[in-house]
Amino acid sequence: MKEIRTYPLRLPRSLKEAVERLSREDRTSINQFVATAVAEKVSALETARFFADRKARADLKAFDKLMKRRGGTPPREGDEMSG
């Protein structure tokens, strides 16, 4: 089992009230709701970092060469590039 630590969290009253209401609607505890919200934010930030790292390593000349090569099959109907 993973180690669990407590963290005292101070929220503005309006935000706490919204969390209480939404966790009730979601039928989860406030703790579970906040933990899930933090996990979603961490996931979004990590995903953004992943794609930024991939973009930094991109070789656009190689991509253009690959896209301009001959052969292959034409795109299926609806998959054509516009413009």
N, C-alpha and C positions, 0 to 999 in steps of 0.2 A: 504494500500500500504506500502511496506517495505521502510525503510529509506535508501536513497542513499547518499553516500558520495563520494567526489572526492578524487583522489589520484594522485599526480604528479608522473609520471613514467619516469624514464630516461633509455633509451635503447641504446646500441651501434648502430651506424649508420647502420651496416649491418643487424642487427636483426630488426631494425625498417623498413628497406626497405623490408625485407622478410615478415614482418607482413602486411605491406601495400599491397604487391603483393598478398599474400594469402587471405587477407580479400576482395580484389577486386575480385579474382577468386571465392571466396565463396559468393560473393554478400552480404557482411555484412559490417557494419562500423568497423573501427579499434577498437573502444571501445567495441563493441559486440564481436569481435573476441578475444580480450584480455580477456574479462570477461569469455567467454566460455573456453578459454585455462586454466585460473586460476581455474575455476570450475572443469574441468577435472582432473587437478593435485590434487586439494583438495580431490576429490572423490577417486582417486587412493591411496593417502596417508591414508585416512580414511579406505578404504577397507583393505589395508595392516595391519593397526592397528587392525581392527576387527579380521582378521584371526590370527594374532600374539596372541591376547588375547584368542581366542578360543584354539589355540595350547597350550598355557600355562595352560589352565584348563583341557586339555585332560587327560583321564585316560586310558593309553595304555594297562594296564592289563585287564581292563573291555572290551576294544575293542577286544583284542585277544580272550578273553573268548567268546564274542559274535560271532566272526568270526568262531570259532571252534565248535560251537554248532551243534548238529545233527538236521536233519529235513529240512523243507523248500523245495523249488523246485530247480532243477538244473538251471544254467544260460541258457538264450536263446542263440541260435546259434549266434556267433559273440561277445558275452559278456564274454566268458571264460577268465580266467586269464592266461597270457602267462608265460612260464618258469616253 
